């Protein structure tokens, strides 16, 4: 059954109610990246980023609108240990300006009000 948490504390509290969580295998879904973490010494570190929803962005931030797309979302899945008859728990992280109501290209279906939102973001950025 899906449960929605509105902040990190609620998520932390909710996950801590799962008795087998500290013995679970954790799978992280995202974008695999190799980066030079030692200031140009050539030593590469691997990491996973974009472990959040990558579609349905409604904000005026063009950098996020460009990456709207299906089948690109990240998540964290906790698998119950052997012998525990329970379903895996998956956490999907998304931003407040994102929607799950998307078309086949990952764009928001309901675009009404987006122009107003974009104008508001541009106006507030100009004011600062």
N, C-alpha and C positions, 0 to 999 in steps of 0.2 A: 504494500500500500504506500503510495507516494506521500512524503511529508515535506513541507516547505519550511525552511528556517530563514529568518530575515536578517540574521547577523551571525558573526562567527561564534559568539558565546552560545547561542541557541544550538548551533551545529555541534559544537564541542560537547555540550550537555547531552544532546540527543545521541551522539555516537557513544558516549560513555555509558549509556544504558544497555549497550550490547555486551553481554557477558563474555563472549568469545573474541572480542575485537583485538585484545592484546596478543592473541595467539594466531591471528589471521595472516594470510598472505595478502600483500597489497600490490595491486596492479595500477600503474599510472599511465593514462592515455594522454598523449600530447605530441608536441613536435620535438624530435630528437635534434640536438644541436651540439656541435663541437665548437669550442671557443678557446682562445688563448687566454687563460686565466692568470698568467704570470707576467703580464706586461711585456709582451713581445719576446719572450725567451724561447718560444717554440713549443712549450709544453701545453698540450691540449687537455681540456677538461670536457667531459661529456655531461650534458644536462638535458632535462626535459622542461620545455616551457609550453605555454598555451594549453594548460590543463583546465581551461574554462571553455564555455560555449563560444563558438566562433561563427555564429550566424544570428540573424534577427536584430542586428544593431540598427537602432532608429535614430541615433544621435547625428548631429551635423559634423562630427569629426570624420572627415573624409578618409583618414587612415583606417578607421574601423569599418566604414561602409564598403571599402574595397575588398575586405577579407570575408564578407558574408558568403557563406557557401555551405552546401549540405555535406554531411559525412566528414566534417573537419573538427568536430567538437572533442574536447578533452574531458576527462573524468578521472575519478579515483574509485577503484573497486576493492572492497574488502571481501576476501573469500573465507568462508568458515573453515575451521580446521577439520581434518578427517574425523569422521564419527559424529559430527554435529549436524543434525538434520535441520538445516536452516538455509534460507536463500542468501545469495551474496548481497551485499549492501553497496550500492553505487551512489556516489555523490557527484552531482552535476553543479558546477559553479557558473553563475551568469551575473552580468551586471544589470543594474536597475533599468538601463535604457534598452535592454534586449527583450525580445518577445519569442515565445515558442510557436506562435502562429505565423509560419513562414511558407513561402511558395517553394517550388522544386529547386530554385536557385539559391535558397537560403535568405532571400529578401523578405522583409515583413509584408504580410498580405494586406494589412490595413495601413495605408500610408497617410490616412487623413491626420492632419495635425502635425505632420512631420515638418512642413515648411515653417510653421510657427515655432516649433522646437528648435530648428536650425537657426532661425533668425534670432531667437532668444539667446542661444549659445554664442552666436557671432556678436550680438550687441553686448552681452556681458563680458566677453573677451576684450572688446574694444574699450570698454569702460575701465578696465583694470590697467 
